[in-house]
Amino acid sequence: MNAVLTKPNRTASRRPRRVRETPVDRIFLVGVYILLTTFLIVVLLPLWYILVSSFSSPAAVSAGEVFLWPVDFTLRGYEVVFTNSTILTGFANSAFYTVAGTAISVTLTVMLAYPLSRADFVGRKFLTGAVVFTMLFAGGLIPTYLVVQSMGMLDTRWALLIPKAVAVWPAILAITYFRTAIPDELREAGEIDGASDLRILWKVVLPLSAPMLAVIALMYAIVQWNSYFDALIYLRDDSLYPLQLVLRNILILNTDAGADVTAAIERQQLASLLKYSLIVVSTVPMMLIYPFVARYFTRGLLLGAVKG
């Protein structure tokens, strides 16, 4: 008898409680869905247009006949891109710059942010102010070039890895995370056990900082993969060019008109097609990596947003 009476009570206790929505709440919710759907279309439509244009004929692209679906489906743009021998070299160089640059940048950012996050670090306020100062005032292109030249890094891979290894925004993100998400009691327990600061950072702090590390690693990786201007300024050897600079050279070579009018028109149409093919080729690697770090990226962007 008791079992019969208590069973419905347990079922009722497990039933999720629902908040009753008023008509105003429903109207607001519908408006939010409409706004988000519109925003999604605005974001996805240009990307979709780039993709379908890369599979359309050069004449259709130049004539503006492409909108939602490929016109006269062709892979000519990708054939021109991938038959160029420098593409593989550019891919390898960009992969190296992305992996090595991200590792260097994350390491230096953590080494900068962890001391600045500790209240007992002498000179913390002054050094934090110095870091923020560089965010507001930069030296400029010519002084930076002269520094790179004086350090002997011109026309070397180090020119793309060292001068901009640490950015201010990821450093502030890391400082905020170390200060708010890592309890001081953990560090104090490690000190009582005789661990050094470096051991506490490696064994205690970093294993608890996976979301933050994933976010700043993705930030640095995107910047390194899209690195273009620094390579144009500092590099002269073609074998060191990243993918973005190789794609730029391919595009410029195919816009060279020449004397023949027919050839000039074909090259102009092919250049229009190549623009879309090159965008797809250069963005696909980052789009493939992003789903694996998306959940860390979402959690990391909320770091420091909630106090308590």
C-alpha positions in Angstrom: 0.0 0.0 0.0 2.8 2.4 0.9 4.6 1.5 -2.4 1.5 2.3 -4.4 1.1 5.7 -2.7 4.7 6.7 -2.9 5.3 5.8 -6.6 3.3 8.7 -8.1 5.0 11.1 -5.7 8.4 10.1 -7.0 7.3 10.4 -10.6 5.9 13.9 -9.9 9.1 14.9 -8.2 11.2 13.9 -11.3 8.9 15.8 -13.7 10.7 18.9 -14.9 9.1 22.2 -13.9 8.1 24.4 -16.7 7.8 28.2 -16.4 4.5 29.4 -17.7 5.0 31.7 -20.7 2.8 34.8 -21.1 1.7 36.0 -24.5 4.3 38.8 -24.3 7.0 36.2 -23.7 6.0 34.2 -26.7 5.9 37.3 -28.9 9.3 38.2 -27.7 10.6 34.7 -28.3 9.3 34.7 -31.9 11.0 38.1 -32.4 14.3 36.7 -31.2 14.0 33.7 -33.5 13.2 35.9 -36.5 16.2 38.2 -35.6 18.6 35.3 -35.2 17.4 33.6 -38.4 17.9 36.9 -40.3 21.4 37.3 -38.8 22.2 33.7 -39.8 21.1 34.3 -43.4 23.1 37.5 -43.6 26.2 35.6 -42.4 25.8 32.4 -44.5 24.7 34.0 -47.7 28.0 35.5 -48.7 29.9 32.3 -47.7 27.5 30.3 -49.9 27.9 32.7 -52.8 31.6 32.4 -52.6 31.4 28.6 -52.6 28.9 28.3 -55.6 30.9 30.9 -57.5 34.1 28.8 -57.2 32.3 26.0 -59.0 30.8 28.1 -61.8 32.2 29.0 -65.2 34.5 32.1 -65.4 32.1 33.7 -67.9 29.1 33.3 -65.6 31.0 34.7 -62.6 32.2 37.7 -64.6 28.7 38.3 -66.0 27.1 38.2 -62.5 24.8 35.3 -63.4 25.7 33.3 -60.3 23.5 33.6 -57.2 22.4 30.5 -55.2 23.5 27.7 -57.5 26.6 27.0 -59.7 26.2 28.0 -63.3 27.9 25.7 -65.9 29.6 23.6 -63.1 33.4 23.5 -63.5 36.5 22.8 -61.4 38.7 25.0 -63.5 39.5 27.4 -60.7 40.6 24.6 -58.4 42.6 23.0 -61.2 44.5 26.2 -61.8 45.2 26.6 -58.0 46.3 23.0 -57.3 48.4 22.6 -60.5 50.6 25.4 -59.3 53.7 23.8 -57.7 54.0 26.6 -55.1 50.6 25.7 -53.5 52.0 22.7 -51.6 55.0 24.8 -50.5 52.6 27.5 -49.3 50.5 24.9 -47.4 53.5 23.4 -45.7 54.9 26.9 -44.7 51.5 28.0 -43.4 51.1 24.8 -41.4 54.6 25.3 -39.9 54.0 29.0 -39.1 50.6 28.1 -37.6 51.8 25.2 -35.4 55.1 26.7 -34.3 53.8 30.2 -34.0 50.8 29.1 -31.9 53.1 27.0 -29.6 55.5 30.0 -29.1 52.7 32.5 -28.6 50.7 30.3 -26.1 53.9 29.6 -24.1 54.9 33.3 -23.9 51.4 34.4 -23.1 51.1 32.0 -20.2 54.6 33.0 -18.9 53.5 36.6 -19.0 49.9 36.2 -17.7 50.5 33.9 -14.7 52.9 36.2 -12.8 50.6 39.2 -13.5 47.6 37.3 -12.2 49.2 36.8 -8.7 48.6 39.5 -6.2 52.0 38.9 -4.5 54.0 39.6 -7.7 56.2 42.7 -7.2 55.6 45.3 -9.9 52.4 43.7 -11.1 50.5 46.9 -11.6 53.3 48.6 -13.4 53.9 45.7 -15.8 50.1 45.3 -16.4 50.0 49.0 -17.3 52.9 48.5 -19.7 51.1 45.7 -21.4 47.9 47.7 -21.8 50.0 50.7 -23.1 51.2 48.6 -26.0 47.6 48.0 -26.9 46.9 51.7 -27.2 50.2 52.9 -28.7 52.3 50.9 -31.1 55.7 51.7 -32.5 54.6 51.6 -36.2 55.7 49.8 -39.3 59.1 51.4 -39.8 60.4 51.1 -36.2 59.2 47.5 -36.1 61.0 46.8 -39.4 64.2 48.3 -38.2 64.1 46.2 -35.0 63.5 43.0 -37.0 66.4 44.0 -39.4 68.7 44.8 -36.5 68.0 41.4 -34.9 68.9 39.6 -38.2 65.5 38.1 -38.7 64.8 39.5 -42.2 64.0 36.8 -44.8 63.9 34.1 -42.1 61.0 32.2 -40.6 61.6 33.9 -37.3 60.3 37.2 -38.7 56.8 35.7 -38.7 57.1 33.9 -35.4 58.8 36.3 -32.9 57.8 40.0 -33.5 54.1 39.5 -32.8 54.3 36.4 -30.6 52.3 37.9 -27.8 49.1 39.8 -28.3 47.5 41.9 -25.6 43.9 40.6 -25.8 44.8 36.9 -25.2 47.2 38.0 -22.4 44.3 39.9 -20.7 42.1 36.9 -21.2 44.7 34.6 -19.6 45.3 37.0 -16.7 41.6 37.2 -16.0 41.2 33.4 -16.1 44.2 32.7 -13.7 42.9 35.4 -11.3 39.3 34.3 -11.2 39.2 30.5 -12.0 42.2 29.2 -10.2 41.8 29.4 -6.3 44.8 30.8 -4.4 44.4 27.8 -2.0 45.6 25.4 -4.7 48.8 27.4 -5.1 49.3 27.7 -1.4 48.8 23.9 -1.0 51.5 23.4 -3.6 53.9 25.7 -1.8 53.3 23.9 1.5 54.2 20.6 -0.3 57.4 22.2 -1.5 56.6 22.7 -5.1 58.2 25.5 -7.1 56.3 28.1 -9.0 57.1 26.5 -12.3 55.9 23.1 -11.0 52.7 24.6 -9.7 52.1 26.2 -13.0 52.8 23.0 -15.0 51.1 20.4 -12.6 48.2 22.4 -11.2 47.4 25.6 -13.1 47.7 24.5 -16.7 45.6 21.2 -16.4 42.8 23.4 -15.0 43.1 25.9 -17.8 42.1 23.9 -20.9 39.2 26.1 -22.0 41.4 29.3 -21.8 44.4 27.6 -23.5 42.1 26.4 -26.3 40.7 29.9 -26.9 44.0 31.7 -27.1 45.5 28.9 -29.2 42.7 29.3 -31.7 43.1 33.1 -31.7 46.8 32.8 -32.4 46.3 30.0 -35.0 43.9 32.0 -37.0 46.2 35.0 -37.0 49.2 32.9 -38.1 47.2 31.1 -40.8 46.0 34.4 -42.3 49.4 36.0 -42.0 50.0 38.0 -45.1 51.3 41.5 -44.6 54.2 40.5 -42.4 55.3 37.9 -44.9 55.1 40.6 -47.7 57.3 43.0 -45.7 59.9 40.7 -44.2 60.3 37.8 -46.7 62.0 37.7 -50.1 62.7 34.0 -50.5 59.8 32.4 -52.4 60.4 29.1 -50.5 59.4 30.8 -47.2 56.1 32.3 -48.4 53.0 31.3 -46.5 49.9 30.2 -48.4 48.2 33.6 -48.4 51.2 35.2 -50.1 51.4 32.4 -52.7 47.7 32.8 -53.5 48.2 36.5 -53.9 51.0 35.9 -56.4 48.8 33.4 -58.4 46.0 35.9 -58.5 48.3 38.7 -59.7 49.9 36.5 -62.4 46.5 35.6 -63.8 45.4 39.3 -64.0 48.3 40.2 -66.3 46.4 41.2 -69.4 49.1 41.1 -72.1 48.7 42.2 -75.7 46.1 39.7 -76.9 42.6 41.0 -76.3 41.0 37.5 -76.2 43.6 36.2 -73.8 43.2 39.3 -71.7 39.4 38.7 -71.4 39.9 35.0 -70.5 42.5 35.9 -67.9 40.2 38.5 -66.4 37.4 36.0 -66.2 39.7 33.4 -64.7 40.9 35.9 -62.2 37.3 36.5 -61.1 36.9 32.8 -60.7 40.2 32.4 -58.9 39.3 34.9 -56.2 36.5 32.6 -55.0 38.5 29.4 -55.4 41.4 30.9 -53.4 39.1 32.1 -50.6 37.7 28.5 -50.3 41.1 26.9 -50.3 42.5 29.3 -47.7 39.6 29.1 -45.3 38.8 25.3 -45.4 41.6 24.2 -43.0 40.5 26.6 -40.3 36.9 25.6 -40.7 37.9 22.0 -40.3 39.7 22.7 -37.0 37.1 25.0 -35.5 34.5 22.2 -34.6 37.0 20.4 -32.4 37.6 23.5 -30.3 34.2 25.1 -30.5 33.0 24.0 -27.1 36.2 25.3 -25.5 35.9 28.5 -27.5 32.4 29.1 -26.2 33.3 28.5 -22.6 36.5 30.5 -22.9 34.7 33.6 -24.3 32.6 33.7 -21.1 35.7 33.7 -18.8 35.4 36.6 -16.4 31.9 37.5 -17.5 30.2 36.2 -14.3 31.5 37.3 -10.9 31.1 35.1 -7.9 
